[in-house]
Amino acid sequence: MKKIKLTKKEKERLEAMDYEIAFYEGILKNKPDFIEALSALGDLYTKRGFIEKGLKADVKLSILKPEDPYVFYNLACSYSLLENVDEALSSIKQAIELGYKDFNFLEQDDDLENLRKDQRFQRYLARMKNRKDKQQDIDKDDDQRRP
């Protein structure tokens, strides 16, 4: 297997991420439910390519913050990166039900590429966008009727 040669800047970036990972892991040893540390660690794991570890952090966050749409969005990203489309679909539906609304970002996020290929997701997203458009039309009509 051929080794990839990294530039000095790339090595420094990876070392900085590894340092941050060790820092947050240390914090979580003493306080395992520290949400901000767990969230940062999950993000770092994913950026570093440790997707399974990122998923574990996201699952724990979904238990600690069951009403947070962004937690479930990130959980969907982790599942999608691991090609577990069924769980990714379930998680993104939960995120949207909890109030996630940035459909434009959702349609461009590289982490959700595997999910976007799924026809069930495509149908679901079309329904949600249609519902959002209808709600915007209702809101617009209400605004026009106000004195």
N, C-alpha and C positions, 0 to 999 in steps of 0.2 A: 504494500500500500504506500502510495506516494504521500510524503508530508507536505503540507501547505506552508509556504514561507510567509510569515506575517511581517508587516512593517513594524517599526519601533512604536509608532503611534497606536497601531492595532493591539500590539502586546500590552502597552500601557493601559489601554481601554479595558482589555480583558482582566488585567491585574487589578484595576480599580473596581471592576464589578465583583471579582472574587473577594476582594477586601470587604466590600459592602455586604456581600452574601454572608461572609464569616461574622461580620458585625451583627447583622440582623438575626442570624442563627443563635448567636450568643445571647442576645436579648430575649429571644423566644424560649431559650432553655430555662430562664428564670421566670418569665411571664408568658406562658404559651398562648394566652388569649389576647395579647396585645395586637389589636386590629391593625393599626397603622404599620407596625413592623411586619406583620404577616402579609399585608397587602404589598408593601414594598418588596419583600422577599419573593413573593409569587411573581411579580413583574420582572425582577432580576433573574430568577430562575429561567423564565421563558426567554428573555433576551439572550441569556447565556446558552440557550439550547437545551436546558434541563427541563424538558416539557413535562415529564411525569412528576417531578418535584413541584413544578408550578401548578399542576393539576391538584396535587394534594393540598397545597396552600389555598387554592380556590375553593375546593370542597369544604375545607375547614371554615373559610370565610362565609360560605353560603349557609353554614350552620349558625355562625355567630351573628350574621347580618341577613336574616331571611327575608327582609323587606327591601333590600337594596338592589335596584335594577342593574347597577354597574357591576356588582359582584357576580350576578348571573350572566351578564354579558361576557365578562372575563372567563367565567366557567365554560361558556359556550365556545369561546376562542380556544381554550385548552383542549377541550374535547375534539374540536375540529382539527386542530394541529395533530392530534393523535389518531385522526381518521375514525373517530367514534361519532359518526353522524347522528345516530339515534339520540345519544345523550346531548350532543351539541344542539340538536333541534329542540329537545325538551327544555334545555337551559335558556335558549334564546327566546322561546315562547314565554318562559317564566319572566325573563328580563322585560319583555314587551308588556306583559300583563301587569308588571309592577311599575311601569311608566317609562321604560326606555323608548325614546322617540326619534333618535337620530338615524333615520333609515338611509340617508345618503352615506354616512360613515360606514354603516353596516354593510352597504353594498360595495364598499371599496376596501375594507379592512382585509389585508392579506391573510390574517390569522383565520378568517372565516371562509377561505377559498373552498375547502372541501365541503363545507355546509352549503355554500351557494350553488354547488353543482347538483344538489339533491332536489328532485322535483317537488317533494313534499314541502320543502322550505320555500321554493319558488312560488308555489300556490299560496302558502301561508302569508308570505311577505306581500304578495299582490292583494290579498284580502285585507291585510292590515293597512296598507297604503291607501286602498280604496276607502276604508273606514275613516282614516285620518283626513282624506280629502273631503269626504262628506261632512265630517265634523267641522272642518275649516269653512265650508260653505254655510253651514248653520250659524257658526260664529259670525261670519261676515254679514249674513242677513240680520242677525240680532244687533250688530253694531250699526247697521244702516237704519234700523227702526228706532234707535234711541234718540231722544230729542237733544 
